[in-house]
Amino acid sequence: MNTLIQNANDLKLEIARLKNLEVEQSVALKSRFASPAAIFSTAMTLFPKSPTVDGVKNESFFSQDFLGLLSRILLPLTLNKTLFKHSNFLVKTLVGILSQKASHYISEDAVQGIWGKAKALFAKFTQKKAETKVPVPAYVNS
């Protein structure tokens, strides 16, 4: 806000206004850091949630189903203990972060869909073909 200061009186009024603004802002700032919960909520504002990711609504940690929660723990643990067993700290951290992000796509519906497709594919290869009777020509029997 650019106020036009033409004389000493205007300057004194502007100084008083700015001091009042400073007091208001310091009270607001103290209230943001008054309790541990207030500090935590302030820190969480540093990491804003995007409203949607690829058309899927971004959900919180506890709004996932059981399989999604389980995959958030087991996926990084399994990858770091098997494929990246002798990797350094940075690689394991990167794997942990990426697998946490990937676990959002793992849900009971997704696993059921993949299981259904695999079962159908397996059934397709194991199903016996119905034997069709080929008519025997009449001249073969005689």
C-alpha positions as CSV (number, residue, x, y, z in Angstrom):
1,M,0.0,0.0,0.0
2,N,1.6,3.2,-1.1
3,T,0.3,6.1,0.9
4,L,1.2,9.6,-0.1
5,I,3.0,11.3,2.7
6,Q,3.1,15.1,2.3
7,N,3.9,16.3,5.8
8,A,5.2,15.3,9.2
9,N,1.6,14.6,10.4
10,D,1.0,12.1,7.6
11,L,4.4,10.5,8.5
12,K,3.4,10.1,12.2
13,L,0.0,8.6,11.2
14,E,1.7,6.1,8.9
15,I,4.2,5.1,11.6
16,A,1.4,4.6,14.1
17,R,-0.5,2.5,11.6
18,L,2.5,0.3,10.9
19,K,3.2,-0.2,14.6
20,N,-0.4,-1.3,15.1
21,L,0.0,-3.7,12.1
22,E,3.2,-5.0,13.7
23,V,1.4,-5.7,17.0
24,E,-1.5,-7.5,15.2
25,Q,0.9,-9.7,13.2
26,S,3.0,-10.6,16.2
27,V,-0.1,-11.7,18.1
28,A,-1.2,-13.8,15.1
29,L,2.3,-15.3,14.8
30,K,2.4,-16.1,18.5
31,S,-0.9,-17.9,18.3
32,R,0.4,-20.0,15.4
33,F,3.2,-21.3,17.7
34,A,1.3,-21.4,21.0
35,S,0.9,-25.2,21.3
36,P,2.5,-28.3,19.7
37,A,-0.6,-28.9,17.7
38,A,-0.4,-25.4,16.3
39,I,3.2,-25.9,15.4
40,F,2.5,-29.2,13.7
41,S,-0.4,-27.7,11.6
42,T,1.9,-24.8,10.7
43,A,4.6,-27.2,9.6
44,M,2.1,-29.2,7.6
45,T,1.1,-26.1,5.6
46,L,4.6,-26.2,4.1
47,F,3.5,-29.4,2.2
48,P,0.2,-28.6,0.5
49,K,-1.9,-31.4,-0.8
50,S,-2.8,-31.3,-4.5
51,P,-6.5,-31.6,-5.0
52,T,-6.2,-34.3,-7.6
53,V,-3.5,-36.6,-9.0
54,D,-4.3,-38.0,-12.4
55,G,-8.1,-37.5,-11.8
56,V,-7.9,-39.5,-8.6
57,K,-8.7,-37.5,-5.4
58,N,-5.7,-37.3,-3.1
59,E,-6.5,-39.1,0.1
60,S,-4.9,-39.0,3.5
61,F,-3.0,-41.8,5.1
62,F,-5.8,-43.3,7.1
63,S,-8.5,-43.1,4.4
64,Q,-6.8,-45.9,2.4
65,D,-8.1,-49.4,2.7
66,F,-6.2,-52.1,4.6
67,L,-4.2,-53.4,1.6
68,G,-3.1,-49.8,0.8
69,L,-1.9,-49.3,4.4
70,L,-0.1,-52.6,4.4
71,S,1.6,-51.8,1.1
72,R,2.9,-48.5,2.5
73,I,4.9,-50.5,5.1
74,L,5.7,-53.8,3.3
75,L,6.7,-52.4,-0.1
76,P,9.7,-50.3,0.9
77,L,10.7,-52.9,3.5
78,T,10.6,-55.7,1.0
79,L,12.4,-53.8,-1.7
80,N,15.2,-52.6,0.6
81,K,15.7,-56.1,2.1
82,T,15.7,-58.0,-1.3
83,L,16.6,-56.0,-4.4
84,F,18.5,-53.2,-2.8
85,K,20.1,-55.1,0.0
86,H,23.6,-53.8,-0.5
87,S,22.7,-50.3,-1.6
88,N,23.7,-47.1,0.1
89,F,21.5,-44.9,2.3
90,L,20.5,-42.5,-0.6
91,V,19.3,-45.3,-2.8
92,K,17.3,-46.9,0.0
93,T,15.8,-43.5,0.9
94,L,14.8,-42.9,-2.7
95,V,13.3,-46.4,-3.0
96,G,11.4,-45.7,0.2
97,I,10.0,-42.4,-1.1
98,L,9.0,-43.8,-4.5
99,S,7.4,-46.9,-3.0
100,Q,5.4,-44.8,-0.6
101,K,4.1,-42.8,-3.6
102,A,3.4,-46.1,-5.6
103,S,1.5,-47.5,-2.6
104,H,-1.3,-45.0,-3.3
105,Y,-2.2,-47.0,-6.4
106,I,-2.4,-50.3,-4.6
107,S,-5.8,-50.9,-3.3
108,E,-8.1,-53.9,-2.8
109,D,-10.0,-53.0,-6.0
110,A,-6.7,-52.9,-8.0
111,V,-5.5,-56.2,-6.6
112,Q,-8.9,-57.9,-7.2
113,G,-8.8,-56.6,-10.8
114,I,-5.3,-58.0,-11.4
115,W,-6.2,-61.2,-9.7
116,G,-9.3,-61.6,-11.8
117,K,-7.3,-61.0,-15.0
118,A,-4.6,-63.5,-14.0
119,K,-7.2,-66.1,-13.1
120,A,-9.0,-65.7,-16.4
121,L,-5.7,-66.0,-18.3
122,F,-4.7,-69.1,-16.3
123,A,-8.2,-70.6,-16.9
124,K,-7.9,-69.9,-20.6
125,F,-4.7,-72.0,-20.9
126,T,-5.7,-74.8,-18.6
127,Q,-9.3,-75.2,-19.8
128,K,-9.6,-78.4,-21.8
129,K,-10.9,-77.8,-25.3
130,A,-14.3,-79.4,-25.8
131,E,-13.8,-82.4,-27.9
132,T,-15.7,-82.1,-31.1
133,K,-16.7,-85.3,-32.8
134,V,-15.6,-85.4,-36.3
135,P,-18.1,-87.3,-38.5
136,V,-16.6,-90.5,-39.8
137,P,-17.1,-90.9,-43.5
138,A,-19.4,-93.9,-44.5
139,Y,-16.9,-95.6,-46.7
140,V,-14.4,-96.0,-43.8
141,N,-16.8,-98.3,-41.9
142,S,-17.4,-100.6,-44.8
